[in-house]
């Protein structure tokens, strides 16, 4: 999936919405992934280049084309006042820039190692506040293809999801994976909320629905289509959260991450 993903304090006074299922305050905080207690598949992705020079980044787990672009140095429209342009500065590097209303919002730098066996993808997100968020994927080649094209294994997957932050507004679940640069503020009534951050795909949303004090059901969608469904479960002692997910389109794509409070 690439996952699908997501602390709070709500009181029984909110009975009109949640009744007396107010979640435990133990959800709030920063959590660290324990890989030895988790069960998951290694994440892979594919890059292809068509005969007319169109690049396609395809997430094998999610089963959808993450994005496509031409690398000819020309700014092309993406809709909603957004444009993008890509430049191949060498046979082993390319840079993709995205703008909204003429202002740079994201920069993507791809770089191959000298032998072409390792691909590093660095994503930078520029926020209106002036802050900058950078995330990185380091992948190893799985196929015999040359250049950027081929199937890749994300060796940095666990590093990206090594930490999770959870916090609650009055009726909103805030969840983030800082190392991956992914964040969302999802209402606890199941309403879709946009995923934000440098690795958030276009049209990606996340929803959360309170089940009881120690469980939340989640859905991840792309352009309205459900990709993964899952849950967050808080342990009885409040010291661990188990995040589970499964892909509706690919039954074998499922897993669990066990997070422990820092």
PATOR-746078 format. One line per 2 residues: number of its first residue (from 1); their letters; for each residue y, x, z of N, C-alpha, C, O, CB. Coordinates in steps of 0.1 Angstrom, whole numbers. Atoms other than C-alpha are relative to their C-alpha. Glycine has a CB too. Example, Ala and Ser with C-alpha at 12.3 -4.5 7.8 and 13.67 -1.06 7.14 Angstrom:
2
1> AS> -12,9,0,-45,123,78,12,9,0,12,19,7,0,-10,12  -11,-9,0,-11,137,71,11,-8,8,22,-3,9,5,4,-14
//
This chain:
262
1> XX> -12,8,0,0,0,0,12,8,0,20,1,7,0,-9,12  -8,-8,-9,24,23,7,4,-9,11,16,-8,15,11,6,-7
3> XX> -2,6,-13,23,3,35,8,-13,1,18,-17,-4,7,9,8  -7,11,-5,34,-22,44,3,0,12,-4,10,16,-6,-10,-3
5> XX> -5,-10,-9,52,-19,82,7,-6,12,18,-6,8,9,9,-6  -13,0,-6,73,-31,117,-1,-6,14,9,-7,21,10,-6,-8
7> XX> -4,-1,-12,107,-41,193,9,-10,4,20,-12,-2,5,12,1  -10,10,-3,123,-66,208,0,-6,14,-10,-4,21,0,-11,-10
9> XX> 0,7,-12,133,-88,238,5,-14,-3,17,-16,-7,10,7,11  -4,14,2,134,-126,234,-5,-7,12,-17,-6,16,-6,-6,-13
11> XX> 3,7,-12,134,-149,264,-5,-14,-2,-3,-20,-13,12,0,9  5,13,2,117,-182,270,11,-10,-1,8,-22,-4,-9,-4,13
13> XX> -11,9,2,151,-197,269,1,-4,-15,8,-14,-19,14,6,5  0,3,14,146,-196,231,-11,-9,-4,-18,-7,-14,0,13,-8
15> XX> 12,9,2,120,-223,233,1,-7,-13,-10,-11,-18,-2,-9,12  -1,8,12,134,-241,203,-6,8,-12,-11,2,-22,15,-3,-3
17> XX> 5,-9,11,123,-211,182,-14,5,3,-23,5,-5,9,11,-3  12,-7,-3,95,-193,200,-8,-6,12,-19,-1,15,3,14,3
19> XX> 7,5,-12,86,-213,231,0,10,10,9,19,11,-14,-6,-3  2,-10,-11,73,-192,260,-9,11,-5,-16,17,3,-6,-7,12
21> XX> 7,-11,5,58,-166,237,9,12,-1,7,21,-9,-6,-3,-14  -10,-11,1,87,-142,244,-8,13,0,-16,16,9,9,-1,12
23> XX> 7,-13,1,75,-107,234,3,9,12,14,8,18,4,7,-13  -2,-10,-11,71,-79,259,11,10,-3,12,14,-15,-13,7,3
25> XX> -10,-10,2,100,-55,264,-6,14,-3,1,23,-7,9,1,12  7,-13,2,74,-27,261,1,4,-15,-2,16,-18,-14,-1,5
27> XX> 0,-3,14,78,-29,223,11,10,-3,9,19,-12,2,-12,-9  -12,-8,4,112,-12,223,-2,15,2,-8,19,12,12,-4,8
29> XX> 0,-15,-2,114,26,218,-5,7,-13,-5,1,-24,-10,3,11  4,-9,11,102,55,196,-15,3,3,-19,6,14,8,13,-1
31> XX> 14,-1,-1,65,58,189,-5,11,-9,0,14,-20,-7,-13,-4  5,-11,7,44,87,177,-14,-3,-5,-23,-8,3,-1,13,9
33> XX> 13,3,6,14,84,153,-11,9,6,-9,21,7,0,1,-15  11,-8,-5,-20,95,167,-11,-1,-12,-18,-11,-12,-6,-6,13
35> XX> 9,1,11,-40,103,135,-15,-1,4,-23,-7,-3,2,12,-9  14,0,-4,-73,108,154,-5,-14,4,-17,-16,3,-2,10,12
37> XX> 3,13,-4,-72,72,165,2,-10,-12,-1,-22,-10,7,-5,12  -3,9,11,-61,58,131,-11,1,-11,-19,10,-11,14,5,-6
39> XX> 10,1,10,-81,48,101,8,-4,-13,13,-15,-14,-11,-11,3  -8,2,12,-65,51,66,-5,8,-12,-13,17,-10,15,3,3
41> XX> 3,-7,12,-68,62,30,11,10,-3,23,7,0,-3,-10,-12  -10,-9,5,-50,92,16,8,-6,-11,1,-12,-20,-6,14,-4
43> XX> -8,7,10,-21,80,-6,1,8,-13,3,20,-12,14,-3,6  -1,-6,13,-21,88,-43,10,-7,-8,13,-19,-6,-14,0,-7
45> XX> -9,6,10,4,82,-71,-2,7,-14,-7,18,-14,14,1,5  2,-5,14,4,87,-109,14,0,-7,22,-9,-5,-10,-9,-7
47> XX> -12,-1,9,32,99,-132,-5,1,-14,-13,9,-17,9,12,4  3,-1,15,29,92,-169,13,1,-8,24,-3,-3,-8,-13,-4
49> XX> -11,-2,9,52,100,-198,-4,-6,-14,-13,-1,-20,5,15,-1  3,6,13,52,78,-229,4,9,-12,12,18,-10,6,-14,-1
51> XX> -4,-8,12,56,91,-265,15,-1,-2,20,8,-9,-8,-6,-12  -14,1,2,92,79,-265,8,6,12,20,4,13,4,-14,-2
53> XX> -7,-7,-11,100,99,-233,2,-8,13,10,-3,21,12,5,-5  -2,8,-12,98,72,-207,-9,5,11,-21,5,9,-2,-15,-3
55> XX> 8,-3,-11,86,83,-173,-3,-12,8,5,-21,10,8,11,9  4,11,-8,67,60,-151,-7,6,13,-17,13,12,-10,-10,-7
57> XX> 5,-3,-13,60,65,-113,-8,-12,4,-2,-22,6,11,5,10  9,11,-4,30,44,-103,-7,3,13,-14,13,14,-11,-2,-12
59> XX> 7,-1,-14,18,39,-67,-14,-6,-1,-15,-18,-2,9,-7,11  13,5,1,-19,37,-69,-5,-10,10,-13,-19,8,-10,12,-1
61> XX> 4,8,-10,-23,21,-36,5,-14,-1,-2,-24,1,3,6,14  -7,13,1,2,-7,-41,-4,-7,-13,-5,-19,-14,15,2,1
63> XX> 4,6,12,-9,-12,-77,11,-5,-9,9,-14,-17,-10,-11,3  -11,4,8,25,-16,-92,8,12,-5,8,22,2,10,-10,7
65> XX> -9,-11,4,49,6,-112,12,1,9,20,-8,9,4,-2,-15  -11,-1,-9,73,19,-87,13,0,-7,22,-7,-3,-1,13,8
67> XX> -12,0,8,99,27,-113,-2,7,-13,-11,16,-14,13,5,8  0,-7,13,105,39,-149,14,4,-3,24,-1,1,-6,-10,-11
69> XX> -13,-5,4,133,59,-165,-2,10,-12,-13,15,-14,7,8,12  -1,-10,11,142,80,-195,8,13,5,18,11,11,6,-6,-13
71> XX> -6,-13,-5,151,117,-189,7,6,-12,3,16,-17,-10,9,6  -7,-5,12,177,122,-217,15,3,3,23,5,-6,-1,-9,-11
73> XX> -13,-3,-4,209,127,-197,10,-12,-1,22,-11,2,5,11,-7  -9,12,2,223,92,-206,-1,-10,12,-12,-13,17,-4,-7,-13
75> XX> 0,10,-10,233,67,-180,-4,-13,-6,2,-17,-16,14,-1,7  5,12,5,214,35,-185,2,-11,10,1,-8,22,-15,1,-4
77> XX> -2,11,-10,220,0,-169,-13,-3,7,-24,-3,0,6,-12,-7  12,4,-7,196,-11,-142,2,-14,5,-7,-20,12,-2,9,12
79> XX> -3,13,-5,212,-45,-135,8,1,13,8,11,20,-13,-8,2  -8,1,-13,235,-56,-106,10,12,1,11,17,12,-10,0,12
81> XX> -10,-11,0,262,-30,-116,-6,13,4,2,22,9,11,-4,10  6,-13,-3,237,-2,-112,-3,7,-13,-7,1,-23,-12,-1,9
83> XX> 4,-8,11,231,27,-136,-8,12,5,-7,15,17,12,4,-8  7,-12,-3,209,58,-137,-1,9,-11,-1,5,-23,-15,-4,6
85> XX> 1,-10,11,206,90,-156,-9,11,5,-9,15,17,14,6,-4  9,-11,-4,180,118,-156,2,12,-9,5,10,-21,-15,-5,-1
87> XX> -2,-12,8,183,154,-167,-12,9,3,-15,12,15,13,7,3  10,-10,-2,155,179,-172,7,14,-1,10,18,-12,-12,-1,-11
89> XX> -7,-13,0,171,212,-162,-9,11,-3,-4,22,-7,6,2,14  10,-10,5,139,231,-169,-13,-7,-1,-14,-19,1,-1,12,11
91> XX> 13,6,2,102,225,-176,-6,-4,13,-16,-11,14,-9,10,-7  6,3,-13,95,224,-139,10,-8,10,6,-11,21,-3,13,7
93> XX> -9,8,-9,125,204,-125,7,-11,-8,10,-10,-20,11,10,6  -8,11,5,143,171,-131,8,-6,11,4,-5,22,-9,-10,-8
95> XX> -9,6,-10,171,153,-114,4,-14,-6,9,-15,-17,12,8,3  -3,14,3,176,115,-114,11,-5,9,10,-4,21,-13,-9,0
97> XX> -11,4,-8,209,101,-103,2,-15,-2,1,-20,-13,13,7,-3  -2,14,1,215,64,-95,14,-3,6,18,2,16,-11,-8,8
99> XX> -14,4,-5,250,48,-91,1,-15,1,-6,-23,-7,10,5,-9  -3,14,-1,263,14,-81,15,-2,0,22,4,8,-6,-7,13
101> XX> -15,1,2,298,4,-93,6,13,-2,17,16,2,6,-8,11  -5,-14,3,302,40,-104,-1,10,11,3,21,10,14,-1,-4
103> XX> 2,-9,-11,294,54,-70,-14,4,2,-23,-4,2,6,-7,13  14,-5,-2,264,76,-64,-6,-5,12,0,-4,23,0,16,0
105> XX> 7,5,-11,239,60,-42,-13,7,4,-17,9,15,-4,-15,-2  13,-7,-2,206,80,-47,-1,11,-9,4,11,-21,-12,-10,-1
107> XX> 4,-11,8,195,113,-60,-14,4,2,-19,5,14,10,13,3  14,-4,-1,159,123,-68,-2,13,-7,2,15,-19,-8,-12,-7
109> XX> 3,-13,6,149,159,-74,-15,3,0,-21,2,11,8,11,8  14,-3,1,114,167,-87,-1,15,-4,6,19,-13,-7,-9,-11
111> XX> 2,-14,3,102,203,-87,-15,4,1,-22,1,11,8,9,9  14,-5,1,68,218,-98,-1,14,5,9,22,4,-5,-2,-14
113> XX> 2,-14,-4,54,249,-82,-3,9,-12,-5,3,-23,-12,1,10  1,-9,11,50,280,-104,-13,-3,-7,-14,-2,-20,-1,14,5
115> XX> 13,3,6,13,271,-111,-2,-14,-4,-12,-18,-10,-11,4,8  1,14,4,20,234,-116,-9,-8,9,-12,-20,5,-3,-1,-14
117> XX> 10,7,-8,-4,224,-88,6,-8,11,0,-16,17,-10,10,5  -7,7,-11,22,212,-63,13,-6,-5,20,1,-12,2,10,12
119> XX> -12,7,4,49,187,-68,8,-5,12,3,-11,21,-3,-13,-9  -8,4,-11,78,183,-44,11,-10,-5,18,-7,-14,7,12,7
121> XX> -10,10,3,99,151,-46,10,-2,12,6,-6,22,-7,-14,-4  -10,1,-11,131,151,-26,10,-11,-4,15,-12,-15,8,13,1
123> XX> -9,11,2,151,119,-23,12,0,10,10,2,22,-8,-13,2  -12,0,-8,187,117,-10,7,-13,-2,9,-18,-13,9,12,-3
125> XX> -7,13,0,204,84,-1,14,2,6,15,7,17,-8,-11,8  -14,-2,-4,242,83,2,5,-14,4,5,-23,-3,9,5,-11
127> XX> -4,13,-6,255,55,25,15,-1,-1,22,9,-1,-5,-1,14  -14,2,1,289,39,23,8,6,12,20,10,11,3,-15,0
129> XX> -6,-6,-12,296,52,58,2,15,-1,10,21,7,-9,-2,13  -1,-14,2,294,87,45,-12,8,4,-13,20,2,12,5,7
131> XX> 12,-7,-5,261,95,61,-10,2,-12,-10,-5,-22,-7,-8,11  10,-4,11,232,111,40,-13,0,7,-15,6,17,4,13,-6
133> XX> 14,0,-5,195,105,45,-9,7,-11,-8,3,-23,-5,-15,2  8,-7,9,170,129,29,-15,-2,4,-18,0,16,4,15,-1
135> XX> 15,1,-2,132,124,26,-7,8,-11,-2,10,-21,-5,-15,0  7,-8,10,106,145,9,-15,-3,0,-21,-6,10,2,15,4
137> XX> 15,1,2,70,142,-5,-4,13,-6,1,17,-16,-3,-13,-9  6,-12,6,49,172,-11,-15,-4,-4,-23,-7,4,-1,12,10
139> XX> 13,5,5,19,163,-34,-8,11,-7,-2,20,-13,3,-12,-9  8,-9,7,-10,182,-48,-7,-6,-12,-10,-18,-12,-11,6,10
141> XX> 5,6,12,-24,177,-83,-15,-3,1,-23,5,7,2,10,-12  14,4,0,-57,158,-87,-6,0,-14,-18,0,-15,-1,-14,6
143> XX> 5,1,14,-59,157,-125,2,14,-7,8,23,-1,6,-11,-8  -2,-12,8,-60,184,-152,12,-1,-9,13,8,-18,-13,2,-8
145> XX> -12,1,9,-28,172,-168,10,11,2,9,19,12,7,-14,2  -10,-10,-1,2,195,-174,13,-6,3,16,-18,1,1,8,-13
147> XX> -13,5,-3,38,192,-163,0,-11,11,-8,-10,20,6,-6,-12  -2,10,-10,49,162,-142,-11,-11,-1,-15,-17,9,13,-7,-1
149> XX> 10,10,3,23,139,-158,-13,3,8,-17,14,9,-3,-2,-14  13,-2,-6,-10,133,-139,-1,-8,13,9,-15,17,-2,14,3
151> XX> 2,7,-12,-24,119,-107,2,10,12,-3,22,11,-15,-6,1  -4,-8,-11,-11,133,-74,-4,-6,13,-5,-18,15,15,3,0
153> XX> 4,4,-13,-22,132,-38,11,4,10,15,16,10,-13,6,5  -11,-2,-9,5,128,-12,-4,7,13,-9,0,22,7,-13,4
155> XX> 5,-8,-12,-3,156,13,9,-2,12,6,2,23,-1,14,-4  -10,2,-11,28,147,34,1,-14,5,10,-17,13,14,4,-5
157> XX> 0,14,-4,19,111,40,1,-2,15,9,-10,20,-13,-7,-6  0,2,-15,11,114,77,14,5,6,18,0,16,-11,8,6
159> XX> -12,-4,-5,43,134,82,11,-10,-1,20,-12,7,5,13,-7  -10,10,3,64,106,67,-1,-11,11,9,-16,15,-2,-6,-13
161> XX> 2,10,-9,49,81,91,-4,5,14,-10,-2,22,-11,-10,-5  3,-6,-13,46,104,121,7,-7,12,2,-6,23,3,15,0
163> XX> -8,7,-10,72,84,140,4,-14,-4,7,-16,-16,12,8,5  -4,14,3,81,47,142,10,-4,11,8,-1,23,-12,-10,-1
165> XX> -10,5,-10,112,32,159,0,-16,-1,-1,-22,-11,14,5,-3  0,14,-1,112,-4,171,11,-5,10,13,1,21,-13,-6,5
167> XX> -10,5,-9,141,-24,186,3,-15,-4,1,-19,-16,13,8,-1  -2,14,3,150,-61,189,15,-4,2,21,0,12,-9,-8,10
169> XX> -13,7,-2,183,-79,183,-4,-13,7,-15,-14,13,8,-2,-13  4,13,-7,184,-114,197,-11,-7,-6,-20,-13,1,13,-9,0
171> XX> 12,6,7,160,-127,171,-5,8,-12,-11,3,-21,4,-14,-5  3,-8,11,155,-98,148,-8,13,4,-5,19,14,13,5,-7
173> XX> 8,-12,-2,128,-71,146,6,12,-8,7,10,-21,-15,-2,-4  -5,-12,7,143,-37,137,-11,11,0,-16,14,11,13,6,6
175> XX> 11,-10,0,117,-12,125,4,11,-10,10,8,-21,-13,-7,-5  -4,-11,9,121,22,109,-11,11,1,-17,13,11,13,5,4
177> XX> 8,-12,1,101,52,98,10,12,-4,11,14,-16,-12,-1,-10  -11,-10,3,128,80,100,-4,11,-9,4,14,-18,4,6,13
179> XX> 4,-11,9,108,107,83,-2,-4,-14,0,3,-24,-13,7,5  2,6,14,101,84,53,13,-5,-5,14,-8,-17,-10,-10,0
181> XX> -13,6,4,137,71,53,-2,-15,-4,4,-19,-14,5,7,-12  2,15,3,125,34,54,4,-8,13,0,-4,24,-15,-2,-3
183> XX> -5,8,-12,142,8,76,1,-15,-5,3,-18,-17,14,5,4  -3,14,3,145,-30,78,4,-7,13,0,-3,24,-12,-7,-7
185> XX> -4,9,-11,160,-57,101,-6,-14,-4,0,-21,-12,15,-1,3  7,12,4,136,-86,98,1,-11,11,-3,-9,22,-15,3,-3
187> XX> 0,11,-10,142,-120,115,-15,-3,4,-24,-1,-3,6,-13,-7  13,3,-6,113,-131,137,-6,-13,-4,-16,-18,1,0,1,15
189> XX> 4,13,5,109,-164,118,-8,1,-13,-10,-9,-19,11,-9,-1  7,-2,12,91,-149,88,9,1,-13,4,1,-24,-9,-12,-2
191> XX> -9,-1,11,122,-147,66,-1,14,-6,-1,24,1,15,-3,4  1,-13,6,120,-119,40,13,8,2,24,2,1,-2,-2,-15
193> XX> -11,-9,-2,143,-90,47,-2,12,-9,-13,17,-11,2,5,15  1,-11,9,151,-62,22,-3,13,7,2,16,18,13,2,-7
195> XX> 2,-14,-5,137,-27,28,11,9,-4,16,7,-15,-14,5,-5  -11,-9,3,164,0,30,-5,14,1,-15,17,7,12,-3,9
197> XX> 2,-14,-1,164,37,26,-4,7,-13,-6,-1,-23,-12,2,10  2,-7,12,158,64,0,-14,-2,-7,-15,0,-19,1,14,2
199> XX> 13,3,6,121,55,-5,-3,-15,-2,-14,-18,-5,-11,7,8  2,15,2,126,17,-6,0,-3,-15,11,-1,-21,11,-8,8
201> XX> 1,4,14,115,4,-40,9,-12,-2,11,-20,7,-14,-3,-4  -7,12,4,136,-21,-59,-8,-13,2,-20,-13,-2,5,1,-14
203> XX> 6,13,-2,128,-57,-48,-10,0,11,-17,-10,13,-8,-3,-13  10,0,-11,107,-46,-18,6,-7,12,17,-4,17,-3,15,4
205> XX> -5,7,-12,110,-69,12,-11,0,11,-23,3,8,3,-15,-3  9,0,-12,94,-72,47,3,-12,8,15,-15,10,1,13,8
207> XX> -2,11,-9,89,-102,69,-9,1,13,-19,7,12,-3,-14,-7  7,0,-13,78,-106,105,0,-13,7,10,-20,7,6,11,9
209> XX> 1,13,-7,66,-136,125,-7,2,13,-18,7,13,-7,-10,-9  5,-1,-14,60,-137,162,-12,-9,2,-12,-21,-1,11,-3,10
211> XX> 12,7,-3,25,-147,172,-1,-3,15,-3,-15,19,-13,8,-5  -1,1,-14,27,-141,209,7,12,6,13,20,-2,-14,-2,7
213> XX> -8,-11,-6,41,-116,234,-4,14,-5,4,23,-5,-2,0,15  5,-13,3,20,-88,220,-5,1,-15,-13,10,-18,-11,4,9
215> XX> 5,-1,14,14,-95,183,11,-6,-9,17,-16,-6,-13,-8,-2  -9,4,11,35,-99,151,-8,1,-13,-14,11,-16,13,8,0
217> XX> 6,-1,13,22,-108,117,11,5,-10,23,2,-8,-5,-14,-5  -9,-6,9,38,-90,88,-4,-2,-15,-16,-4,-18,2,15,2
219> XX> 3,0,14,41,-93,50,9,9,-7,21,10,-4,2,-15,-5  -8,-9,9,53,-68,24,-1,-6,-14,-12,-9,-19,-4,15,1
221> XX> 0,6,14,64,-81,-10,8,9,-9,16,17,-5,6,-14,1  -8,-6,10,78,-68,-42,3,-11,-10,-5,-16,-17,-8,12,-7
223> XX> -5,10,9,99,-91,-62,-6,-14,2,-10,-21,-7,-2,4,-15  6,13,-4,85,-121,-43,-15,0,0,-21,-10,5,5,-10,-9
225> XX> 15,0,0,48,-111,-48,-5,7,12,-1,19,15,-5,7,-13  6,-6,-12,28,-104,-17,-8,12,-4,-18,11,-12,-8,-10,8
227> XX> 8,-12,2,15,-68,-17,-10,3,11,-22,5,8,10,12,-2  9,-2,-12,1,-64,18,4,-10,11,15,-14,12,2,15,5
229> XX> -2,8,-12,-3,-85,49,-6,8,11,-16,15,10,-6,-14,-1  5,-8,-11,-8,-70,83,5,-6,14,9,-17,15,4,14,-1
231> XX> -4,4,-13,1,-71,120,4,12,8,0,23,5,-11,-8,7  -4,-10,-11,16,-51,149,-5,-6,13,-2,-17,16,15,3,0
233> XX> 6,5,-13,-3,-54,182,3,10,11,0,22,9,-15,-2,-1  -3,-9,-12,9,-40,215,-11,-1,10,-16,-11,13,14,-5,6
235> XX> 11,-1,-9,-17,-28,239,4,-6,14,15,-8,16,-4,14,2  -2,7,-12,-21,-45,273,9,9,10,16,3,18,-13,-3,7
237> XX> -8,-8,-9,-6,-15,291,13,4,-6,21,12,0,-8,13,4  -13,-3,6,23,-13,267,2,14,-5,13,19,-8,11,-3,9
239> XX> -2,-14,4,16,23,257,-4,3,-14,-3,15,-19,-9,8,10  4,-3,14,3,19,222,2,-12,-9,2,-24,-4,-15,3,-1
241> XX> -2,11,10,10,-2,190,-10,3,-11,-10,15,-16,14,-1,-5  9,-1,11,-17,-7,164,6,-8,-12,7,-20,-11,-14,-5,3
243> XX> -5,6,12,-3,-14,129,-11,0,-10,-17,10,-14,12,8,-5  11,2,9,-29,-28,106,5,-7,-13,15,-14,-13,-11,-9,6
245> XX> -4,6,13,-26,-38,69,-11,0,-10,-21,7,-9,12,8,-6  10,1,12,-46,-48,38,8,-5,-12,17,-13,-11,-12,-9,4
247> XX> -6,4,13,-36,-52,2,-8,-12,-5,-20,-12,-6,-1,12,-10  6,12,5,-43,-86,-12,-6,2,-14,-16,-4,-18,10,-12,-1
249> XX> 5,-3,13,-48,-72,-47,-11,10,-1,-19,10,-10,11,5,-9  11,-10,0,-71,-43,-37,-6,0,14,-1,6,23,6,14,-4
251> XX> 6,2,-14,-94,-52,-8,-4,13,6,-4,14,19,-13,-8,-2  4,-13,-6,-104,-15,-4,12,7,6,11,16,14,-6,9,-10
253> XX> -13,-6,-5,-67,-7,4,3,-6,13,10,-17,13,11,-1,-10  -3,5,-13,-65,-13,41,-1,12,10,-7,22,7,-10,-11,4
255> XX> 0,-11,-9,-60,7,72,7,-4,13,12,-15,14,6,12,-5  -7,2,-13,-47,10,108,7,14,4,1,24,2,-10,-4,10
257> XX> -6,-11,-6,-22,33,123,2,-3,15,6,-14,19,15,3,-6  -2,2,-14,-22,38,161,12,9,5,11,21,3,-13,3,8
259> XX> -12,-7,-5,12,47,176,0,0,15,-4,-10,21,13,-6,-6  -1,-1,-15,17,59,212,14,3,3,21,10,-4,-10,11,5
261> XX> -14,-1,-3,50,57,230,3,14,4,-5,21,12,3,-9,12  -5,-14,-3,69,90,232,5,0,15,10,11,19,11,5,-10
//
